[in-house]
Amino acid sequence: MDSKHQSVKLNDGHFMPVLGFGTYAPPEIPKSKATEATKLAIDAGFRHIDAAYLYNNEEEVGLAIRSKIADGTVKREDIFYTSKLWCTFHRPELVRPALEKSLKKLQLDYVDLYLIHFPVSMKPGEEVLPVDEHGRFLLDTVDLCATWEAMEKCKEAGLAKSIGVSNFNRRQLEMILNKPGLQYKPVCNQVECHPYLNQSKLLDYCKSKDIVLVAYSALGSHREDKWVDQNSPVLLENPVLCAVAKKHKRTPAQVALRYQVQRGVVVLAKSFSEKRIKENMQIFDFQLTPEDMKALDGVNKNMRYIVLSQGVDHPNYPFADEY
């Protein structure tokens, strides 16, 4: 397999490229940027594209994918596209319509991967982030095992080739895996993961169950104040990371991405800059030594950028457990 498109085999037999392109952008960035950046990413060699209903960019990302198919750069089967079921659609009867809504925006026949985006259920309706008059999230109570059964039906209908979860902790993964009548295991768990939060325990658990860990915020985070504590340290300025980068004559971002690939983690890289999009693809022509890996492991401080504290009172809030 050509190193540029290194893939990992999922527990349902499909393949996922180990390096993906993240498309989330804060609201102040014009949506057209998502089309432009996704096209640049495909031109640079990215074949795994990660988006979500929540990001409100699926028309734009779909347009980019379709235009790169139309101009002969790729075929549909070369692209691995991920979308995610948002929290307001956890009720089983809302799952397939939500996926169909995403497919309609994308103008695609199927997604390669559909994930439950976050385990905290929210009040169904048009509002993506429904809040009360005090600004607190309006939550809902849904059995996620029932949501999962609806996800399985989407796979059976061919609307999603693979299904998985995101932001689930070990207890929540076990709940799905131990569900009576389980037809398909989640193929992956997409979580925040970087040298400051290296998720080693969750990674070991996922590996033991043949579930791939996919890393978001692998380069730190967009630091949008709605989601991220502004006092948190900037990952790419970490002295250990910078020293390893200097040693290999690489960027700190390239080292942070390579670190994940060598741990057996599928990693998402997000950038809207053409130069950095190209740089982020260049991680298959160098290797970190065991000493480098150990040094980077030592940077861990179990620090999250994305806490989503508005959901903390919900029984399915995932970040109260150790992992």
Buried (B, 14 or more C-beta within 10 A) or exposed (E): EEEBBBBBEBBBEBBBBBBBBBBBBEEEBEBEBBBBBBBBBBBBBBBBBBBBBBBBBBBBBBBBBBBBBEEEEBEEEEBBBBBBBBBBBBBBEBBBEBBEBBBEBBEBEBBBBBBBBBBBBBBBEEEEBBEEEEEEBBBBEBBBBBBBBBBBBBBEEEBBBBBBBBBBBBBBBEBBEEBEEBEBBBBBBBBBBBBBBBBBEBBEBBBEBEBBBBBBBBBBBBBBEEBBBEEBEEBBEBEBBBEBBEEBEBBBBBBBBBBBBBBEBBBBBBBBEBEBBBBBBBBBEEEBEEEBBEBBBEBBEEBBBBBBEBBEEBEBBBBEEEB
